[in-house]
Amino acid sequence: MSTAWMWIGFNLLVLALLALDLGVLHRGGREIGVRESLLLSLGYVILALAFGAGLHHFLGPQAAAEYLTGYLIEKSLSVDNIFVFVLVFTHFAVPKDCRHRVLFWGILGALAMRAALIVAGAAVIAAFHWLIYVFGAFLVFTGVKMLITVGKEPDLARNPVNRFMRRHFRVTEGYEDRHFFVRRNGALHITPLFIVLALIEFTDVVFALDSIPAIFAITTDPFLVYTSNVFAILGLRALYFALEGVIHRFHYLKYGLSLVLVLVGAKMLLNAWFEAKVIPTEWALGATAAIIAGSMLISLLKTRAAPEEEDRRQAARWWVPGSPAKKDGPTADDGETRNN
């Protein structure tokens, strides 16, 4: 469906956006305000929609509908990442002026890893069509698992990435400005900021194993899967800074995100079984929009009169890949994983 010049042109656009972000808008890693974050987030959304209009013109309405559905699903599921960012940054007490740097490099790594996963996924599905059933069942399973873990607080002290890094590398006692690595007496040390980055990268890989199959349920065109993924990820950092202070108001959105995965997995299974689009792309788009909008509305209404402290406790209950549910009382690793 797509040609080489479209791939080249799109990736040049992505590089230009990243260069603008790092070299112009946020030079020096300054703290980002809510107003600026909202404007940036809106700008990325407008750019993504404009790209969809371009697809409609050059590739037709079906390609545009598949792209927009994939983008909406990815944008919705990206809120998973924001919940995790809040939990990780809070647990490790990451200074606010360091968070932009972590998210920039984290999202840059996510773009590279997702591109590789998309190419591999497209090749695997083309060679082994029966894997669609595996992907569909995996999405349904993950959605149900996320529903179960909504009310459980993760124990980041026992996260395997955190424990591995601390057992196999020299780690500084505290943060060293915005550095990931420092030298002490000639020996290279990693900082807690690098552990945070590694944990965020690992989380995105796990989430990608959910979200990428979710888009393959909509379309198997690698270009549409890739572009919808990239636009959702590019705006993720700005969306985090826009929602950081109010994310606790969207507790019930977690249920909506879980249901979206179940819906998309069911769509993939049904369409593969009947070898036809039993559930059209337009229906999936409408259902996804309704679930996300409904769960956001319920969240705002339910948390309107609730004490803010209770809302924040609810926000801390979510699934962080690899982290077991927190037990009552301090864990054995609490002293070595928390940094003030």
Secondary structure, 3 states (H helix, E strand, C coil): CCCHHHHHHHHHHHHHHHHHHHHHHCHHHCCCCHHHHHHHHHHHHHHHHHHHHHHHHHHCHHHHHHHHHHHHHHHHHHHHHHHHHHHHHHHCCCCHHHHHHHHHHHHHHHHHHHHHHHHHHHHHHHHCCCHHHHHHHHHHHHHHHHHHHCCCCECHHHCHHHHHHHHHCCECCCCCCCCCEEEECCEEEECHHHHHHHHHHHHHHHHHHHHHHHHHCCCCCHHHHHHHHHHHHHCHHHHHHHHCCCHHHHCCHHHHHHHHHHHHHHHHHHHHHHCCCCCCHHHHHHHHHHHHHHHHHHHHHHCCCCCHHHHHHHHCCCCCCCCCECCCCCCCCHHHHCCC
